[in-house]
Amino acid sequence: MTLTRGEVLDLLERNDLRPSRALGQNFVVDPNTVRRIARLAEVGPGDKVVEVGAGLGSLTLALAETGASVVAVEADRHLVPVLRTVVEGAGVEVVHADAMRLDWPGLLGDERWVLVANLPYNIATPLVLDLLEQAPMIASMLVMVQREVAERIAAAAGSSARAAVSVKAEYWASRAVVGRVPATVFVPRPNVESALVQVIRRAPPDVDRASLFSLVDTGFGQRRKMLRRSLSGVIDVACFPAAGVAPEQRPEELTLEQWVKLSRCRSSTPGPS
């Protein structure tokens, strides 16, 4: 079983709780939605799942229903006791911790994990990138975030949504928006649309990551400008043809491979001209 709208409202009232705007709390109250998320995560018996921002446990219960082993992480100390009463009977381990400060290797070890989360909009982008960098044991993620954030994370070269985070996430993983979630399934109802983005880890390209990410940040720092202007003084002009890039292109038009080639060229040339 999972939680209905009435059950979530009852839990809030009985425990004198109110969703925290500061923490970006919007609880999913539709059983069909949380079961759909669990299905899209493709988890089942034998899988290890870590959920971030478990809230009152609606999605947590849907994940446990699949037969997977679930660890639920929740930062709000007021919610944690209620969450435990809801999900521990389903065999879920509850961890009271801030996901942005959590020692992920210490919690998860070196086994393979799937992360599923309804992420507060203000931490979604930095958390996804931090987990890709710091938690290699997380092989895939399915996260529900603001629609615009999902589209930025998953944007391919040429998309108007393409941003620095798109390239950085692509360095680590394949990404795709796999569904939308209406505002009506949340309490309280958010003022934005939500979407589900799937992130599947893969081997990164052979390039100095710090140098690549610095170059990407510089390029997207002036995204309206052509690369010959935004990267002026950063790379040698000869790097453009070497990377198969036209100097008139804008940062969102470049593929990950082209960014990698620019970064390699930048590292192998004495300096810009």
Backbone as CSV, one residue per row, in Angstrom:
resi,resn,N_x,N_y,N_z,CA_x,CA_y,CA_z,C_x,C_y,C_z
1,MET,0.832,-1.193,0.000,0.000,0.000,0.000,0.870,1.247,0.000
2,THR,0.296,2.338,-0.403,0.973,3.628,-0.312,-0.035,4.644,0.201
3,LEU,0.357,5.905,0.264,-0.481,6.901,0.937,-1.394,7.643,-0.033
4,THR,-2.658,7.798,0.362,-3.603,8.599,-0.396,-3.527,10.054,0.063
5,ARG,-4.217,10.932,-0.653,-4.275,12.333,-0.259,-4.834,12.474,1.155
6,GLY,-5.919,11.764,1.449,-6.530,11.849,2.774,-5.594,11.393,3.874
7,GLU,-4.837,10.338,3.608,-3.909,9.828,4.615,-2.756,10.797,4.857
8,VAL,-2.272,11.432,3.805,-1.203,12.417,3.980,-1.705,13.605,4.790
9,LEU,-2.874,14.100,4.456,-3.444,15.227,5.200,-3.692,14.854,6.656
10,ASP,-4.132,13.631,6.888,-4.367,13.168,8.264,-3.061,13.087,9.047
11,LEU,-1.992,12.584,8.410,-0.688,12.508,9.073,-0.191,13.900,9.448
12,LEU,-0.362,14.840,8.550,0.066,16.211,8.831,-0.716,16.793,10.004
13,GLU,-2.018,16.593,10.007,-2.856,17.167,11.059,-2.588,16.507,12.411
14,ARG,-2.515,15.185,12.424,-2.334,14.470,13.698,-0.985,14.772,14.336
15,ASN,0.001,15.080,13.511,1.344,15.345,14.042,1.682,16.836,14.064
16,ASP,0.665,17.657,13.834,0.823,19.113,13.869,1.978,19.562,12.977
17,LEU,1.967,19.066,11.750,3.024,19.371,10.791,2.473,20.220,9.653
18,ARG,3.332,21.063,9.123,3.003,21.842,7.940,4.179,21.747,6.972
19,PRO,3.907,21.547,5.688,5.004,21.502,4.718,5.845,22.768,4.788
20,SER,7.157,22.591,4.777,8.084,23.706,4.902,8.394,24.290,3.530
21,ARG,8.050,25.560,3.357,8.391,26.233,2.103,9.901,26.387,1.977
22,ALA,10.564,26.649,3.097,12.025,26.829,3.070,12.738,25.573,2.594
23,LEU,12.176,24.407,2.927,12.781,23.137,2.514,12.223,22.628,1.190
24,GLY,11.329,23.411,0.604,10.770,23.016,-0.691,9.923,21.763,-0.621
25,GLN,9.164,21.584,0.444,8.401,20.354,0.636,7.067,20.392,-0.107
26,ASN,6.919,19.465,-1.032,5.650,19.217,-1.715,5.469,17.708,-1.735
27,PHE,4.518,17.193,-0.970,4.346,15.759,-0.812,3.465,15.186,-1.919
28,VAL,3.902,14.079,-2.524,3.096,13.395,-3.533,1.988,12.623,-2.824
29,VAL,0.755,12.812,-3.290,-0.386,12.217,-2.586,-1.210,11.324,-3.504
30,ASP,-0.635,10.900,-4.617,-1.355,10.067,-5.576,-0.676,8.713,-5.713
31,PRO,-1.331,7.620,-5.275,-0.714,6.290,-5.361,-0.315,5.899,-6.779
32,ASN,-1.100,6.253,-7.780,-0.757,5.895,-9.155,0.551,6.554,-9.595
33,THR,0.764,7.786,-9.153,1.987,8.508,-9.535,3.219,7.861,-8.920
34,VAL,3.169,7.547,-7.631,4.371,6.977,-6.996,4.653,5.571,-7.523
35,ARG,3.614,4.817,-7.844,3.842,3.475,-8.421,4.405,3.594,-9.837
36,ARG,3.966,4.612,-10.558,4.534,4.862,-11.891,6.014,5.196,-11.784
37,ILE,6.404,6.010,-10.806,7.812,6.350,-10.605,8.623,5.100,-10.275
38,ALA,8.078,4.261,-9.400,8.777,3.015,-9.040,8.949,2.121,-10.262
39,ARG,7.938,2.090,-11.132,8.022,1.298,-12.356,9.105,1.830,-13.278
40,LEU,9.122,3.166,-13.452,10.113,3.775,-14.341,11.536,3.588,-13.816
41,ALA,11.677,3.476,-12.510,13.003,3.253,-11.924,13.515,1.845,-12.200
42,GLU,12.615,0.955,-12.600,12.968,-0.420,-12.978,13.715,-1.140,-11.867
43,VAL,13.163,-1.061,-10.657,13.768,-1.742,-9.520,12.850,-2.857,-9.045
44,GLY,13.460,-3.825,-8.371,12.699,-4.966,-7.877,13.522,-5.759,-6.889
45,PRO,13.115,-6.998,-6.591,13.845,-7.829,-5.628,15.331,-7.923,-5.971
46,GLY,16.167,-7.744,-4.966,17.611,-7.802,-5.155,18.247,-6.454,-5.415
47,ASP,17.449,-5.449,-5.754,17.996,-4.115,-5.996,18.088,-3.323,-4.699
48,LYS,19.062,-2.422,-4.667,19.228,-1.509,-3.538,18.860,-0.105,-4.004
49,VAL,17.911,0.500,-3.291,17.401,1.812,-3.678,17.607,2.787,-2.534
50,VAL,18.131,3.967,-2.856,18.212,5.042,-1.877,17.300,6.163,-2.362
51,GLU,16.437,6.616,-1.469,15.514,7.697,-1.784,15.929,8.944,-1.016
52,VAL,15.986,10.059,-1.705,16.317,11.334,-1.072,15.046,12.157,-0.925
53,GLY,14.870,12.746,0.260,13.685,13.558,0.508,12.441,12.716,0.616
54,ALA,12.469,11.727,1.501,11.374,10.757,1.590,10.075,11.365,2.118
55,GLY,10.166,12.475,2.837,8.948,13.126,3.316,8.149,12.265,4.261
56,LEU,6.895,12.024,3.911,6.014,11.189,4.738,5.967,9.745,4.265
57,GLY,6.680,9.412,3.189,6.858,8.009,2.827,5.980,7.460,1.725
58,SER,5.274,8.304,0.991,4.400,7.800,-0.063,5.190,7.086,-1.166
59,LEU,6.193,7.760,-1.724,7.035,7.125,-2.738,7.853,5.994,-2.131
60,THR,8.270,6.171,-0.894,9.049,5.140,-0.199,8.303,3.816,-0.178
61,LEU,7.022,3.863,0.156,6.215,2.643,0.209,6.069,2.008,-1.171
62,ALA,5.924,2.836,-2.201,5.816,2.300,-3.555,7.107,1.605,-3.970
63,LEU,8.249,2.156,-3.575,9.533,1.513,-3.879,9.672,0.200,-3.120
64,ALA,9.255,0.200,-1.846,9.330,-1.030,-1.043,8.420,-2.111,-1.611
65,GLU,7.292,-1.711,-2.185,6.359,-2.671,-2.787,7.001,-3.499,-3.892
66,THR,8.023,-2.951,-4.556,8.670,-3.662,-5.660,9.513,-4.829,-5.179
67,GLY,9.789,-4.865,-3.879,10.665,-5.900,-3.330,12.100,-5.460,-3.182
68,ALA,12.408,-4.238,-3.607,13.770,-3.716,-3.466,14.067,-3.392,-2.007
69,SER,15.352,-3.372,-1.650,15.786,-2.915,-0.333,15.916,-1.397,-0.392
70,VAL,15.233,-0.690,0.510,15.140,0.765,0.410,15.741,1.445,1.629
71,VAL,16.594,2.439,1.382,17.092,3.353,2.409,16.507,4.716,2.096
72,ALA,15.782,5.299,3.053,15.114,6.583,2.856,15.850,7.665,3.634
73,VAL,16.300,8.703,2.924,17.036,9.812,3.534,16.095,11.014,3.660
74,GLU,16.022,11.569,4.860,15.164,12.735,5.099,15.889,13.708,6.013
75,ALA,15.888,15.002,5.609,16.623,16.014,6.364,15.800,16.663,7.469
76,ASP,14.486,16.659,7.345,13.620,17.381,8.282,13.411,16.567,9.561
77,ARG,13.964,17.066,10.656,13.889,16.315,11.921,12.459,16.166,12.415
78,HIS,11.573,17.054,11.995,10.176,16.956,12.409,9.454,15.823,11.669
79,LEU,9.869,15.556,10.446,9.231,14.507,9.654,9.757,13.109,9.974
80,VAL,11.015,13.018,10.382,11.657,11.711,10.520,10.886,10.749,11.430
81,PRO,10.429,11.161,12.628,9.685,10.205,13.469,8.406,9.703,12.804
82,VAL,7.704,10.586,12.099,6.483,10.176,11.408,6.824,9.248,10.246
83,LEU,7.851,9.587,9.507,8.289,8.736,8.397,8.604,7.328,8.892
84,ARG,9.272,7.240,10.020,9.624,5.911,10.553,8.365,5.093,10.866
85,THR,7.360,5.724,11.448,6.135,4.974,11.762,5.443,4.487,10.494
86,VAL,5.600,5.224,9.396,4.931,4.868,8.148,5.655,3.746,7.410
87,VAL,7.003,3.788,7.370,7.724,2.903,6.440,8.552,1.795,7.080
88,GLU,8.870,1.896,8.352,9.758,0.874,8.918,9.099,-0.498,8.944
89,GLY,7.776,-0.548,9.023,7.082,-1.832,8.949,7.227,-2.503,7.599
90,ALA,7.597,-1.709,6.569,7.818,-2.253,5.235,9.284,-2.623,5.015
91,GLY,10.070,-2.579,6.098,11.474,-2.970,6.005,12.398,-1.893,5.504
92,VAL,11.937,-0.646,5.524,12.749,0.472,5.027,13.633,1.005,6.147
93,GLU,14.900,1.288,5.815,15.808,1.948,6.756,15.708,3.458,6.552
94,VAL,15.448,4.194,7.623,15.334,5.643,7.555,16.614,6.281,8.093
95,VAL,17.163,7.208,7.326,18.381,7.921,7.715,18.061,9.406,7.807
96,HIS,18.313,9.997,8.970,18.109,11.435,9.142,19.396,12.140,8.744
97,ALA,19.393,12.787,7.595,20.613,13.433,7.093,20.261,14.416,5.989
98,ASP,21.127,15.411,5.811,21.037,16.361,4.714,21.782,15.774,3.525
99,ALA,21.086,15.521,2.440,21.697,14.877,1.279,22.864,15.669,0.714
100,MET,22.862,16.999,0.904,23.947,17.821,0.375,25.219,17.703,1.204
101,ARG,25.102,17.150,2.404,26.283,17.022,3.273,26.574,15.566,3.651
102,LEU,25.838,14.662,3.099,25.928,13.251,3.475,27.213,12.612,2.974
103,ASP,27.781,11.736,3.793,28.916,10.907,3.384,28.354,9.714,2.613
104,TRP,28.210,9.873,1.303,27.566,8.844,0.500,28.337,7.528,0.475
105,PRO,29.652,7.531,0.293,30.376,6.243,0.355,30.220,5.572,1.717
106,GLY,30.210,6.377,2.792,30.033,5.804,4.118,28.676,5.158,4.302
107,LEU,27.645,5.746,3.696,26.294,5.199,3.824,26.066,3.994,2.918
108,LEU,26.536,4.079,1.672,26.163,3.081,0.677,27.219,2.015,0.413
109,GLY,28.468,2.261,0.813,29.513,1.285,0.536,29.830,1.237,-0.944
110,ASP,30.217,0.056,-1.427,30.615,-0.039,-2.840,29.686,-0.922,-3.661
111,GLU,28.491,-1.220,-3.133,27.526,-1.994,-3.903,26.796,-1.089,-4.902
112,ARG,26.092,-1.698,-5.834,25.371,-0.936,-6.850,24.026,-0.459,-6.297
113,TRP,23.744,0.841,-6.486,22.512,1.439,-5.988,21.780,2.179,-7.100
114,VAL,20.478,2.303,-6.903,19.638,3.165,-7.732,19.098,4.264,-6.822
115,LEU,19.191,5.506,-7.256,18.636,6.612,-6.480,17.322,7.060,-7.116
116,VAL,16.313,7.214,-6.257,15.012,7.732,-6.687,14.659,8.871,-5.748
117,ALA,14.147,9.980,-6.290,13.922,11.122,-5.414,12.903,12.093,-5.992
118,ASN,12.151,12.698,-5.085,11.345,13.880,-5.371,12.137,15.037,-4.774
119,LEU,12.919,15.719,-5.621,13.903,16.660,-5.103,13.343,18.070,-4.963
120,PRO,13.640,18.719,-3.851,13.323,20.150,-3.750,14.011,20.893,-4.894
121,TYR,13.313,21.840,-5.485,13.821,22.478,-6.689,15.129,23.216,-6.450
122,ASN,15.347,23.722,-5.230,16.535,24.545,-4.989,17.822,23.741,-4.870
123,ILE,17.731,22.419,-4.677,18.953,21.611,-4.562,19.124,20.621,-5.702
124,ALA,18.168,20.544,-6.618,18.165,19.471,-7.612,19.438,19.443,-8.453
125,THR,19.790,20.576,-9.058,20.947,20.592,-9.957,22.255,20.313,-9.230
126,PRO,22.577,21.020,-8.135,23.847,20.712,-7.474,23.905,19.301,-6.911
127,LEU,22.774,18.765,-6.424,22.801,17.424,-5.862,23.062,16.379,-6.940
128,VAL,22.386,16.489,-8.073,22.615,15.523,-9.156,24.077,15.531,-9.587
129,LEU,24.653,16.715,-9.771,26.054,16.795,-10.189,26.995,16.276,-9.104
130,ASP,26.702,16.595,-7.830,27.539,16.102,-6.734,27.502,14.578,-6.657
131,LEU,26.323,13.998,-6.824,26.202,12.537,-6.754,26.928,11.866,-7.912
132,LEU,26.857,12.462,-9.096,27.577,11.895,-10.233,29.082,11.900,-9.982
133,GLU,29.555,12.936,-9.308,30.992,13.037,-9.039,31.423,12.202,-7.843
134,GLN,30.642,12.226,-6.768,31.108,11.694,-5.494,30.548,10.322,-5.123
135,ALA,29.538,9.850,-5.846,28.898,8.589,-5.457,28.845,7.623,-6.632
136,PRO,29.998,7.065,-7.029,30.014,6.164,-8.188,29.221,4.884,-7.975
137,MET,28.903,4.571,-6.711,28.087,3.379,-6.456,26.642,3.558,-6.899
138,ILE,26.210,4.800,-7.124,24.868,5.062,-7.643,24.932,4.931,-9.166
139,ALA,24.410,3.821,-9.669,24.528,3.513,-11.097,23.503,4.249,-11.933
140,SER,22.363,4.579,-11.337,21.339,5.309,-12.080,20.489,6.110,-11.113
141,MET,19.826,7.124,-11.649,18.935,7.971,-10.867,17.647,8.182,-11.641
142,LEU,16.557,8.284,-10.911,15.301,8.766,-11.459,14.818,9.842,-10.507
143,VAL,14.867,11.094,-10.952,14.550,12.194,-10.054,13.401,13.028,-10.612
144,MET,12.520,13.434,-9.705,11.418,14.321,-10.056,11.820,15.729,-9.648
145,VAL,11.833,16.616,-10.635,12.294,17.984,-10.419,11.392,18.931,-11.205
146,GLN,11.607,20.221,-11.041,10.906,21.216,-11.847,11.150,20.924,-13.329
147,ARG,10.114,21.058,-14.158,10.216,20.675,-15.567,11.400,21.355,-16.258
148,GLU,11.594,22.634,-16.020,12.700,23.351,-16.671,14.052,22.788,-16.248
149,VAL,14.159,22.370,-14.985,15.408,21.776,-14.503,15.642,20.433,-15.185
150,ALA,14.602,19.625,-15.288,14.724,18.327,-15.971,15.170,18.516,-17.410
151,GLU,14.580,19.502,-18.087,14.930,19.735,-19.485,16.365,20.222,-19.630
152,ARG,16.843,21.017,-18.666,18.241,21.474,-18.723,19.196,20.306,-18.502
153,ILE,18.895,19.462,-17.517,19.776,18.321,-17.242,19.879,17.413,-18.462
154,ALA,18.767,17.209,-19.158,18.722,16.235,-20.250,18.993,16.833,-21.626
155,ALA,19.125,18.158,-21.731,19.189,18.816,-23.045,20.376,18.346,-23.878
156,ALA,20.097,18.069,-25.132,21.137,17.680,-26.088,21.670,18.916,-26.802
157,ALA,22.770,18.737,-27.514,23.344,19.839,-28.286,22.319,20.371,-29.281
158,GLY,22.220,21.687,-29.349,21.281,22.315,-30.255,19.977,22.722,-29.610
159,SER,19.700,22.199,-28.420,18.470,22.554,-27.710,18.628,23.913,-27.042
160,SER,17.545,24.687,-27.025,17.587,25.984,-26.350,17.739,25.819,-24.840
161,ALA,17.424,24.616,-24.325,17.556,24.349,-22.890,18.982,23.950,-22.505
162,ARG,19.837,23.735,-23.495,21.223,23.299,-23.237,21.935,24.341,-22.372
163,ALA,22.601,23.865,-21.319,23.307,24.732,-20.386,24.558,24.010,-19.906
164,ALA,25.333,24.685,-19.069,26.552,24.055,-18.548,26.229,22.754,-17.825
165,VAL,25.113,22.725,-17.058,24.756,21.511,-16.338,24.454,20.364,-17.301
166,SER,23.940,20.668,-18.490,23.661,19.624,-19.481,24.946,18.910,-19.888
167,VAL,25.979,19.705,-20.159,27.258,19.136,-20.602,27.921,18.372,-19.464
168,LYS,27.871,18.936,-18.257,28.495,18.276,-17.112,27.807,16.957,-16.785
169,ALA,26.484,16.947,-16.827,25.761,15.696,-16.573,26.044,14.679,-17.677
170,GLU,26.132,15.168,-18.929,26.408,14.268,-20.052,27.805,13.662,-19.959
171,TYR,28.743,14.383,-19.363,30.086,13.844,-19.145,30.016,12.521,-18.381
172,TRP,29.102,12.471,-17.403,29.012,11.301,-16.525,28.002,10.253,-16.985
173,ALA,26.952,10.688,-17.699,25.799,9.803,-17.838,24.944,10.135,-19.056
174,SER,24.130,9.166,-19.471,23.052,9.452,-20.415,21.876,9.996,-19.620
175,ARG,21.086,10.884,-20.248,19.975,11.522,-19.531,18.782,11.619,-20.455
176,ALA,17.598,11.499,-19.874,16.373,11.627,-20.667,15.211,12.002,-19.761
177,VAL,14.365,12.890,-20.250,13.104,13.179,-19.561,12.145,12.049,-19.915
178,VAL,11.644,11.349,-18.904,10.842,10.141,-19.152,9.385,10.306,-18.741
179,GLY,8.994,11.485,-18.290,7.594,11.688,-17.951,7.371,13.027,-17.275
180,ARG,6.115,13.440,-17.261,5.733,14.663,-16.566,4.800,14.311,-15.415
181,VAL,4.776,15.186,-14.431,3.955,14.968,-13.239,3.124,16.226,-13.007
182,PRO,1.790,16.112,-12.991,0.959,17.310,-12.817,1.027,17.855,-11.397
183,ALA,0.825,19.153,-11.273,0.870,19.801,-9.960,-0.230,19.304,-9.035
184,THR,-1.295,18.736,-9.605,-2.449,18.313,-8.803,-2.156,17.138,-7.887
185,VAL,-1.040,16.423,-8.089,-0.759,15.252,-7.250,0.068,15.605,-6.014
186,PHE,0.313,16.910,-5.789,1.132,17.343,-4.660,0.296,18.068,-3.608
187,VAL,0.757,17.958,-2.366,0.277,18.795,-1.257,1.499,19.383,-0.578
188,PRO,1.591,20.737,-0.517,0.741,21.705,-1.208,1.007,21.671,-2.715
189,ARG,0.075,22.233,-3.469,0.222,22.252,-4.920,1.275,23.277,-5.319
190,PRO,2.325,22.861,-6.043,3.361,23.820,-6.452,2.878,24.711,-7.590
191,ASN,3.592,25.797,-7.801,3.252,26.725,-8.876,4.005,26.418,-10.159
192,VAL,4.704,25.294,-10.190,5.491,24.921,-11.366,5.143,23.487,-11.766
193,GLU,5.445,23.147,-13.008,5.271,21.774,-13.476,6.491,20.953,-13.080
194,SER,6.272,19.655,-12.912,7.368,18.754,-12.571,7.576,17.739,-13.686
195,ALA,8.770,17.184,-13.737,9.079,16.158,-14.724,10.040,15.155,-14.118
196,LEU,10.074,13.985,-14.712,10.962,12.905,-14.277,12.127,12.805,-15.246
197,VAL,13.330,12.874,-14.714,14.510,12.734,-15.563,15.293,11.509,-15.100
198,GLN,15.658,10.681,-16.055,16.435,9.475,-15.772,17.892,9.716,-16.150
199,VAL,18.775,9.342,-15.255,20.212,9.550,-15.436,20.896,8.202,-15.242
200,ILE,21.575,7.714,-16.280,22.216,6.396,-16.220,23.717,6.572,-16.416
201,ARG,24.468,6.203,-15.402,25.922,6.407,-15.414,26.590,5.580,-16.508
202,ARG,27.644,6.164,-17.082,28.468,5.474,-18.068,29.907,5.946,-17.893
203,ALA,30.835,5.318,-18.594,32.240,5.713,-18.484,32.430,7.108,-19.073
204,PRO,33.076,8.024,-18.344,33.286,9.384,-18.867,34.369,9.402,-19.928
205,PRO,34.398,10.439,-20.762,35.455,10.549,-21.775,36.815,10.781,-21.137
206,ASP,37.850,10.451,-21.884,39.227,10.577,-21.399,39.697,12.018,-21.600
207,VAL,39.470,12.841,-20.588,39.851,14.251,-20.649,39.968,14.753,-19.220
208,ASP,40.775,15.769,-19.010,40.879,16.355,-17.678,39.552,17.031,-17.336
209,ARG,38.849,16.494,-16.341,37.499,16.960,-16.043,37.478,18.410,-15.568
210,ALA,38.407,18.763,-14.692,38.425,20.135,-14.170,38.620,21.150,-15.290
211,SER,39.518,20.832,-16.211,39.775,21.733,-17.329,38.552,21.820,-18.243
212,LEU,37.934,20.675,-18.511,36.740,20.651,-19.348,35.614,21.470,-18.730
213,PHE,35.330,21.239,-17.446,34.220,21.931,-16.793,34.481,23.437,-16.706
214,SER,35.747,23.819,-16.510,36.092,25.236,-16.486,35.825,25.886,-17.839
215,LEU,36.177,25.176,-18.902,35.950,25.692,-20.251,34.450,25.823,-20.533
216,VAL,33.689,24.812,-20.123,32.236,24.839,-20.323,31.613,26.004,-19.558
217,ASP,32.039,26.207,-18.311,31.512,27.319,-17.518,31.809,28.659,-18.188
218,THR,33.016,28.788,-18.732,33.383,30.034,-19.408,32.512,30.261,-20.638
219,GLY,32.336,29.211,-21.431,31.537,29.330,-22.652,30.096,29.698,-22.354
220,PHE,29.497,29.034,-21.378,28.096,29.297,-21.062,27.917,30.546,-20.197
221,GLY,29.020,31.067,-19.681,28.924,32.298,-18.914,28.479,33.477,-19.761
222,GLN,28.683,33.362,-21.065,28.236,34.402,-22.007,27.544,33.708,-23.176
223,ARG,26.464,32.972,-22.849,25.861,32.058,-23.815,25.299,32.767,-25.049
224,ARG,24.993,34.058,-24.951,24.454,34.758,-26.107,25.546,35.132,-27.116
225,LYS,26.792,35.024,-26.693,27.892,35.406,-27.577,28.391,34.206,-28.379
226,MET,28.983,34.495,-29.536,29.646,33.454,-30.303,30.883,32.988,-29.542
227,LEU,31.276,31.751,-29.759,32.380,31.179,-28.994,33.688,31.929,-29.214
228,ARG,33.899,32.471,-30.382,35.149,33.195,-30.613,35.264,34.393,-29.669
229,ARG,34.097,34.886,-29.182,34.113,35.999,-28.234,34.125,35.489,-26.797
230,SER,33.250,34.538,-26.492,33.164,34.074,-25.097,34.414,33.318,-24.666
231,LEU,35.110,32.703,-25.626,36.333,31.960,-25.292,37.599,32.720,-25.708
232,SER,37.436,33.979,-26.088,38.599,34.792,-26.451,39.542,34.919,-25.257
233,GLY,40.821,34.665,-25.518,41.801,34.716,-24.444,41.865,33.451,-23.614
234,VAL,41.010,32.481,-23.937,40.959,31.225,-23.171,41.565,30.071,-23.962
235,ILE,41.243,30.018,-25.271,41.828,28.981,-26.119,42.403,29.621,-27.376
236,ASP,43.349,28.930,-27.989,43.925,29.369,-29.244,42.876,29.236,-30.345
237,VAL,42.813,30.200,-31.245,41.812,30.159,-32.317,41.972,28.913,-33.190
238,ALA,43.173,28.342,-33.249,43.390,27.130,-34.040,42.633,25.930,-33.477
239,CYS,42.202,26.032,-32.218,41.477,24.919,-31.606,40.081,24.750,-32.198
240,PHE,39.512,25.812,-32.728,38.158,25.701,-33.285,38.110,24.718,-34.452
241,PRO,38.897,24.919,-35.507,38.849,23.929,-36.596,39.337,22.551,-36.162
242,ALA,40.281,22.495,-35.241,40.779,21.197,-34.770,39.686,20.396,-34.075
243,ALA,38.735,21.109,-33.458,37.645,20.445,-32.747,36.392,20.313,-33.594
244,GLY,36.461,20.783,-34.838,35.286,20.737,-35.699,34.217,21.717,-35.265
245,VAL,34.650,22.858,-34.724,33.743,23.877,-34.217,33.914,25.159,-35.013
246,ALA,32.816,25.745,-35.432,32.867,27.049,-36.094,32.933,28.139,-35.031
247,PRO,33.832,29.098,-35.156,33.935,30.161,-34.144,32.637,30.935,-33.950
248,GLU,31.751,30.891,-34.971,30.480,31.620,-34.877,29.423,30.859,-34.079
249,GLN,29.709,29.604,-33.735,28.721,28.822,-32.979,28.583,29.363,-31.560
250,ARG,27.429,29.040,-30.957,27.170,29.405,-29.562,27.281,28.157,-28.702
251,PRO,27.503,28.311,-27.403,27.829,27.159,-26.555,26.791,26.040,-26.571
252,GLU,25.508,26.400,-26.671,24.478,25.363,-26.620,24.452,24.483,-27.868
253,GLU,25.155,24.890,-28.919,25.173,24.108,-30.161,26.198,22.980,-30.132
254,LEU,27.145,23.025,-29.198,28.242,22.062,-29.204,27.863,20.737,-28.535
255,THR,28.344,19.648,-29.114,28.203,18.335,-28.502,29.247,18.174,-27.397
256,LEU,29.057,17.176,-26.558,30.065,16.866,-25.536,31.404,16.571,-26.201
257,GLU,31.391,15.821,-27.301,32.638,15.478,-27.989,33.377,16.729,-28.443
258,GLN,32.646,17.721,-28.923,33.302,18.964,-29.358,33.886,19.726,-28.176
259,TRP,33.171,19.768,-27.064,33.733,20.400,-25.863,35.006,19.674,-25.421
260,VAL,34.975,18.349,-25.482,36.151,17.560,-25.086,37.333,17.876,-26.000
261,LYS,37.086,17.959,-27.301,38.169,18.258,-28.247,38.732,19.659,-28.013
262,LEU,37.847,20.622,-27.736,38.329,21.970,-27.431,39.202,21.959,-26.181
263,SER,38.774,21.219,-25.174,39.525,21.167,-23.921,40.882,20.507,-24.113
264,ARG,40.908,19.441,-24.889,42.189,18.756,-25.153,43.132,19.675,-25.916
265,CYS,42.591,20.373,-26.905,43.416,21.293,-27.692,43.954,22.413,-26.823
266,ARG,43.097,22.915,-25.948,43.511,23.989,-25.036,44.681,23.529,-24.173
267,SER,44.640,22.269,-23.721,45.701,21.736,-22.854,46.994,21.481,-23.606
268,SER,46.891,21.268,-24.922,48.088,20.885,-25.691,48.733,22.048,-26.431
269,THR,48.099,23.233,-26.372,48.667,24.400,-27.057,49.247,25.367,-26.049
270,PRO,50.282,26.132,-26.443,50.980,26.989,-25.470,50.136,28.132,-24.923
271,GLY,49.137,28.584,-25.659,48.341,29.701,-25.181,47.534,30.303,-26.294
272,PRO,46.505,31.081,-25.968,45.658,31.678,-26.987,46.385,32.724,-27.815
273,SER,45.837,32.954,-29.000,46.430,33.975,-29.866,45.315,34.785,-30.487
